[in-house]
Amino acid sequence: MLPTIAPVCAAQKSSLHARVSTRPTGVPSDVLASHRVCAREHAPYVELVCRQRPAVLPRYHQDDRGPAREPYAFHQVAPEGAYSKIPAWTSRAQWLGVDVPITIACWIQKHGALRVRRPDGRDGAPVSVQLLRRYLTVRSGWAQQRTGRRCIVRPDTIASVLGVDVGTVHRAQNVARRLGLEVVIETGRMLTKAEKLALWNRAKTDQVPCSRQRGLSTEVAFTNPLARQRNWWIATPGSTPPYLTFISHQITGYLHSNRAASGSRKDAAPPRQPQKHSWRPAARSVAADLAHQWPWLAAEHPSRLLPTLARFVRCPRPWTAAQLAGVVDDQLTRAGYAGIRAARFDSNLIRTRPAVVLAGLLRDIDPDTDHPDHAFHDEGAAAAEAADPRPYCARDDCDHGWLTRADPDYPGTAWRTTVWDDGLARRCPGRHRRHTEHDAELEAGYIDDVLHGRAEPPF
């Protein structure tokens, strides 16, 4: 049967309260806040109160503390992603009062004792439970209290607080790392000659005392061993199972589970093959060509244009940048913006992202029916044109796919509509209903004549 929290926490009442009943007399507060190594007479008191007041723990490089001294000491930050798979503790009190006792009790129940792991993989000298818990209580005071990470301290500093030699600290450290309570992030090392010269030159230039730092201590993090979270759940009264994929959410899921008798074995399904987005290179090429033709689009990263261009490169007949530019210009002409081309847009007048403008221009374009080559590849349209020798639809009033309609309510006025909007079953081929450059120039000249009084407006 696994241990529970109650007897383990009861054993946490160590002999520290018997060793230290009151604060040592004659020791001012500034001494406890500025010592580099804990004095022998102060060690019991510091070990007792460091759980609630980590500030009383000694710092070896007291001269380099504070923002003013930060440029004159060597600081190394862990690389990005070093803590990615190391869960942070809930709190220091939770970690010391629950996670550590349960992990130690489960290890002792399975292996019999806490022993050092030797370099050859065999068990070494034993370490007492009391020493390991004292070591973790003191060393966790140098870690970030919110996450339990970035704990950097020298072993001799820990030994001065515990009142033991450095070798004993190394053995307790070995066991803590073997249990998974302590994880090494960066191994300590000595500073190089170039790094020490840089610190010395910086201090000499600013005329400040030089740092006495000679190396970097090992950076560790404290965590709850992920492999023993199931034991932590079973042994903790009233707790809920941790969020893991292999955990059953039944109350007795771990105590009475038997996966060996779950039925006949079946072959596992093959792993899912990663989806290959083969259209992305083509869309990226079209986006680059469009940015070359339309200068206002060059300020947008090509990856933002891929979702808009995806349907134009994944259709049966992929589009090119020149075809998209031509169809967009045709749509602008049909909308009444004769003589205006997308390439002439002023980027200074665009008040949103260029990708949004591109999406608006391509919103009404159908990748299949509006393709410039659709009329040449459509077998139905080719058969209809072969049966009817006329190049346009069978209407006398059709002008390149456009019809002129008179307004019955306002005599003398008219508007233009398409053959398709007029309800005809047959649509004019794309090469006939599209405006050409010559038509656009004629319309632009006519509008210019109307504006300068050389021609009458059509209304």
Protein Blocks (a to p, Z undefined) as FASTA:
>chain_A
ZZdfklmmmmmmccklmmpmbdcehiafklmmmcfbdcfklmmmmmmmmmmmmmlpccfb
lmlgcjklmmmpccddddehklmmmccdfblklmmmmmmmmmmmmmmmmnopacdddfko
pacddddfklmmmmmmmmmmmpcfklopaiacdfklmmmmnopafklmmmmmmmmmmnop
accfbdcddddfklmmmmmmmmmmnopacdfbfbdcddddddddfklmmmmmmmpghiac
dddfkbcfbfklmmmgcfklnojcddddddddddddfklmmmmmmmmmmmmmmmmlmmpc
fklmmmmmmmmmmmmbdcdfklmmmmmmmmmmmnopghiafklpcfklpcbdfklmmmmm
mmmpcfklmpmklmmmmmklmmmmmmpmbfbdcdfkbgghiacdddfklghiacdddfkl
nopabdcdfklmpccfklmmmmmmmmmmmmnopaccfZZ
